[in-house]
Amino acid sequence: SKRSYSRRPALVATPIILQRRVRSVPACGHSFSTEWLTQVHSQALQERCQNARCPAEMTGSHESTMTCTATGEREESYFGLAPSDMQGRGYADFLFSLTDSVLVRRGGLLRRTDEFLDALSDSVHVFFIFHVPQHGVTTLMRVDGELLGAQDVEMQVQVQHYIGLEGATLRLNLALLGLVIVSV
């Protein structure tokens, strides 16, 4: 019942956000597609950069506005972050860094936090760790989002509880475990 678990959990670690990315490739599987992307990029430059100065990264190739993608390891940094191994390879940051401000300094540059997820983001995972001292329960909550396209996201939440055992409860559980092992 709710009464038996009335103590609120405390967040014991800063939530972490991890994003996995796909690679941008300069050429698509079909030459028509590559040519079409180049034309769309040229048109975007004409329309967007006519009276305004365009960022240097946009004027280079069509990959800055629209691209074909491929799976595989990305070794270079992204958003000023080096790739890290955490539930697979990706780019991790503190969640509050991206949600509590408009700009963040990463890799020596000021970056807009709303640009952390982009067209090359494949999935996003957020990890929370809670603890309820009265009951000795630690909870890992994981929120996973698979980015399936421009507007589709498939979300999944996992919650795992870990109970600390000590004293008489620990001795009882060890005895029960020993009985199970002996009886098998």
C-alpha positions in Angstrom: 0.0 0.0 0.0 1.0 3.6 -0.4 1.2 4.1 3.4 3.9 1.5 3.8 6.1 3.4 1.3 5.4 6.9 2.4 8.9 8.2 2.4 9.9 10.1 -0.7 12.9 9.0 -2.7 15.9 11.3 -3.0 17.8 11.8 -6.2 21.3 10.8 -5.3 23.1 11.4 -8.5 22.8 14.0 -11.3 20.7 12.6 -14.1 22.7 11.7 -17.2 21.5 12.0 -20.8 23.2 9.8 -23.4 22.6 10.2 -27.2 23.6 7.7 -29.9 24.2 9.1 -33.4 24.4 7.8 -36.9 27.1 8.9 -39.4 26.5 11.5 -42.1 27.8 10.2 -45.5 28.6 12.5 -48.4 27.0 10.1 -51.0 23.8 8.2 -50.8 23.3 4.7 -52.2 21.8 6.1 -55.4 23.5 8.9 -57.4 20.1 10.5 -58.1 19.6 11.0 -54.4 23.1 12.5 -53.9 22.4 15.0 -56.8 19.0 15.8 -55.5 20.5 16.6 -52.0 23.1 18.9 -53.6 20.3 20.8 -55.5 18.2 21.1 -52.3 21.3 22.4 -50.5 22.0 25.0 -53.2 18.4 26.2 -53.1 18.5 26.5 -49.3 21.6 28.6 -49.5 20.0 30.9 -52.1 16.8 31.4 -50.1 18.4 31.5 -46.6 21.7 33.3 -47.2 20.6 35.9 -49.7 20.5 38.8 -47.3 22.0 37.2 -44.2 25.5 35.9 -43.5 25.3 32.1 -43.3 27.4 30.0 -40.8 30.5 28.5 -42.4 29.4 25.0 -41.6 26.2 25.5 -43.7 27.9 26.7 -46.8 30.2 23.7 -47.2 28.3 20.7 -48.4 24.7 19.4 -48.5 25.4 17.4 -45.3 24.8 20.6 -43.3 21.2 20.8 -44.3 20.1 17.3 -45.3 22.1 14.1 -45.5 22.0 10.3 -46.0 23.1 8.4 -43.0 24.9 5.2 -42.2 25.3 3.2 -39.0 28.7 2.6 -37.5 31.1 4.0 -34.9 31.6 7.7 -34.7 35.0 8.5 -33.1 35.0 12.3 -33.3 33.6 14.5 -30.7 30.1 15.9 -30.9 28.7 19.0 -29.2 32.2 19.4 -27.6 31.9 15.9 -26.0 34.1 12.9 -26.6 32.3 9.6 -27.2 31.8 7.5 -24.0 31.0 3.9 -23.3 27.9 3.9 -21.2 25.2 1.3 -22.1 26.8 1.3 -25.6 28.8 4.1 -27.3 27.4 7.6 -27.3 27.7 11.2 -26.1 26.8 11.7 -22.5 26.1 15.0 -20.6 24.4 16.1 -17.4 20.7 16.4 -18.1 20.4 19.7 -16.2 23.1 21.3 -18.3 20.8 21.0 -21.3 17.5 21.7 -19.6 18.3 24.5 -17.2 19.9 27.0 -19.7 19.8 28.1 -23.3 23.6 28.0 -23.8 26.3 25.7 -22.5 30.1 25.9 -23.0 31.4 22.6 -24.5 34.7 22.1 -26.3 35.6 25.8 -25.8 32.6 27.0 -27.6 29.2 28.3 -26.6 26.5 26.0 -27.9 22.7 26.2 -28.0 21.3 23.4 -25.8 18.3 22.9 -28.1 20.8 21.7 -30.7 22.1 18.7 -28.7 19.6 16.4 -30.5 19.5 16.8 -34.2 18.9 14.9 -37.5 21.8 12.5 -36.8 20.5 11.6 -33.3 19.5 7.9 -33.4 18.4 7.4 -29.8 18.4 9.1 -26.4 18.7 7.6 -23.0 18.2 9.3 -19.6 19.4 7.7 -16.3 18.1 8.6 -12.8 19.3 7.1 -9.5 17.0 7.5 -6.4 17.4 6.2 -2.9 14.9 5.8 0.0 17.0 5.8 3.2 14.2 4.5 5.5 13.7 1.3 3.4 17.3 0.9 2.0 15.9 0.9 -1.5 17.9 2.2 -4.4 16.1 2.7 -7.8 17.6 3.0 -11.2 15.1 4.6 -13.7 16.0 4.6 -17.3 14.0 6.4 -20.0 14.8 5.4 -23.6 13.7 7.1 -26.8 14.3 5.6 -30.2 14.1 8.4 -32.8 12.3 6.9 -35.7 12.1 9.9 -38.0 11.4 13.6 -38.1 8.3 13.3 -35.8 8.3 9.7 -34.4 9.8 8.7 -31.1 9.3 5.3 -29.4 9.6 5.7 -25.7 10.3 3.0 -23.0 10.7 3.3 -19.3 12.6 0.8 -17.2 12.6 0.8 -13.4 14.9 -1.4 -11.3 14.9 -1.6 -7.5 17.8 -2.7 -5.4 17.3 -3.5 -1.8 20.2 -3.4 0.7 20.3 -6.3 3.0 22.1 -6.3 6.4 21.9 -7.8 9.8 19.3 -10.5 10.4 17.6 -10.0 7.0 21.0 -10.6 5.3 21.7 -13.8 7.4 18.2 -15.1 6.6 18.6 -14.5 2.8 22.0 -16.2 2.8 20.6 -19.2 4.7 17.7 -19.5 2.2 20.2 -19.2 -0.7 22.3 -21.9 0.8 19.3 -24.2 1.1 18.3 -23.6 -2.6 21.9 -24.4 -3.7 22.1 -27.6 -1.6 18.6 -28.8 -2.8 19.5 -28.4 -6.5 
